[in-house]
Amino acid sequence: MTDQVLYRGNWGIVTSYDSHVGEGVVTSERTGGEMLLRAHRLRAAGLDTIAVGARIRYSVKVKGSGPHVDKIFEIDGVPTHFNEPPILSVRAKPITIEGRTWIQARVAGFATSGKFAFLSSDGIPQIFVGDDILDDPNTLPLNEGELVEVECGLTPKGIQAIRIRSCS
């Protein structure tokens, strides 16, 4: 398995850290999953140690041995020098497609992680739906193949859903 960076917008809590061993554990606020935090990742963010209970924004790298914290972007609301905008949380401004702000699209599929989905519509190869939209309590649960209305925005990565509503 090759290393793969999954997502830069994760938030989690440091649940343990042993500075003598140089390792700790971060528990994802979103999934409850645990991942390894190594000392060299702290040093790369400009830190020598970290307190248990600290809330961090980080990216995850999946290695053969499992998920690891890759880069730390914020600690308790304070940016590190790695601070970058989260890839999947870009808030796009609404755009019009064929003169309309809302268009109909079908749920084309979900990532195996379940953290994002894609919609398809005539003339648009794919519309990205980030986890910020999927987790929004105002967004209806999506099912593959379902027809929905979507308000789209344009990001550097392509067309992204801003809001989703039922067609009924």
C-alpha positions, -999 to 999 in steps of 0.1 A, spaced: 0 0 0 13 34 -9 10 64 15 -21 84 9 -30 118 24 -68 117 29 -80 149 42 -66 181 57 -96 193 77 -98 167 104 -103 178 140 -93 156 169 -83 155 205 -49 144 217 -59 115 241 -24 105 250 12 116 244 44 103 259 73 127 252 99 100 263 86 76 237 78 103 212 43 90 204 7 96 212 -28 91 200 -53 115 185 -90 106 185 -110 120 156 -139 142 167 -158 131 136 -154 93 136 -140 85 170 -112 66 152 -77 68 167 -45 75 148 -8 76 158 9 110 165 47 109 163 72 134 177 86 143 144 52 155 133 51 178 163 86 191 156 76 198 120 48 220 133 73 238 156 65 220 189 85 199 213 55 183 230 17 186 232 -8 185 261 -33 157 264 -67 173 257 -53 196 230 -77 200 201 -59 199 167 -67 202 130 -46 178 111 -42 157 79 -42 120 79 -17 98 61 -26 61 57 4 39 58 6 1 58 6 2 96 -26 23 97 -36 60 100 -11 85 112 -13 123 118 6 138 88 6 176 93 -8 197 122 -24 229 110 -39 243 143 -36 235 180 -63 249 202 -72 275 176 -36 287 171 -23 281 135 10 264 130 33 272 101 15 244 82 -18 263 84 -35 258 50 -71 259 41 -88 225 44 -91 209 10 -127 198 15 -141 228 34 -137 254 7 -168 276 8 -176 285 -28 -197 314 -40 -229 303 -58 -226 301 -96 -253 298 -123 -254 268 -146 -275 273 -177 -290 304 -161 -300 287 -129 -286 287 -94 -302 253 -84 -299 223 -108 -311 188 -106 -285 161 -102 -282 124 -92 -262 110 -64 -235 92 -83 -216 76 -54 -198 79 -21 -161 76 -13 -153 44 5 -145 64 36 -181 79 34 -166 114 40 -176 128 6 -199 121 -23 -203 130 -60 -233 141 -79 -238 140 -117 -259 162 -139 -262 166 -177 -232 185 -190 -213 184 -156 -191 154 -152 -191 155 -114 -202 178 -85 -182 173 -53 -201 170 -20 -178 176 10 -183 162 45 -193 197 57 -224 194 35 -231 157 43 -228 164 81 -250 195 80 -282 188 99 -301 207 72 -290 183 45 -312 154 38 -296 119 39 -284 110 4 -289 77 -13 -270 65 -44 -291 71 -75 -314 97 -58 -324 128 -77 -318 160 -57 -315 197 -64 -281 213 -57 -268 248 -55 -232 247 -69 -201 268 -64 -168 269 -82 -136 261 -63 -100 257 -75 -107 219 -75 -139 221 -96 -176 223 -90 -187 218 -54 -222 215 -38 -230 244 -15 -265 232 -5 -287 202 -13 -324 198 -12 -351 173 -21 -367 174 -56 -401 166 -42 
